[in-house]
Amino acid sequence: MSVDVEDWFQVWAFEGSGAITRPQWESFPRRVEANTDRLLGLFADAEVKATFFTLGWVAERHPSLIRRIVEQGHELASHGWDHTRADAQTPEQFRADIRRTKRALEAAGGCEVVGYRAATFSIGPKNPWAFEVLAEEGYRYDSSTYPVKHDFYGDVHAPREPHRRGNLLEVPMTTCRRMGRTLPAAGGGWFRLLPYGVSRANLRRVVDGEKRPAVFYFHPWEIDSGQPRVRNLPWKTRVRHYTGLSRMEAKLSRLLRDFAWDRMDRVFLK
Ligand SMILES: [Zn+2]
């Protein structure tokens, strides 16, 4: 089980469509701490431990939240500094980004950080060097590849199962095979858009059918139906971001109880 800890205005589609620019970030009301605290409550109720891939930007502004994540037994992991796509960086910029984030998270959390997930699953055929840089900077696993076809990310030819990339373990986002096709099964917008039973069936195909663990992810803003509405969004981005926010918490509660979940380091790093 994993959470990508970022605020409602840091979603790549908002920046990509020009609806929000980075200089605006500091002027928006931050909701990530309150939303993540609600998630911590949800996990505590279900007795589930998870991995929190967190932005350095968030850790710098909310150090006490980082401590609470660690104190409650969850894994603290890196989501990069400020949600800049890995495939928009040079190897040198990427190295500086993941190094700075690891240090900031470790300082705030008082624990070692060994996991990484790139913003918008942005490790793929354009930047395979990223795996080596991650290992050199002390990361032990990565969860940034998504072997699906999507307009913002994905590589249909990437392996579906966890595999070694030199000294790094790559844990791809979970997909399932259905009617000869590879479909996303790791959560995200699909979990809110589709009926819960469809998501559960897709995960069962992997967990029971293929007999291996699945990776699920979502964001703190996905349980926040009171978040400010961004105007002038393309319809696709609007539908993806705002559909099903009010039903998300109830769906998550079911999901947490329907499967046995744990931190990614405990599931994959043996
Ligand atoms: Zn993200």
Residues whose N, C-alpha, C, O or C-beta is under 5 A from the ligand:
A	BS01	ZN	D4 E6 A119 T120
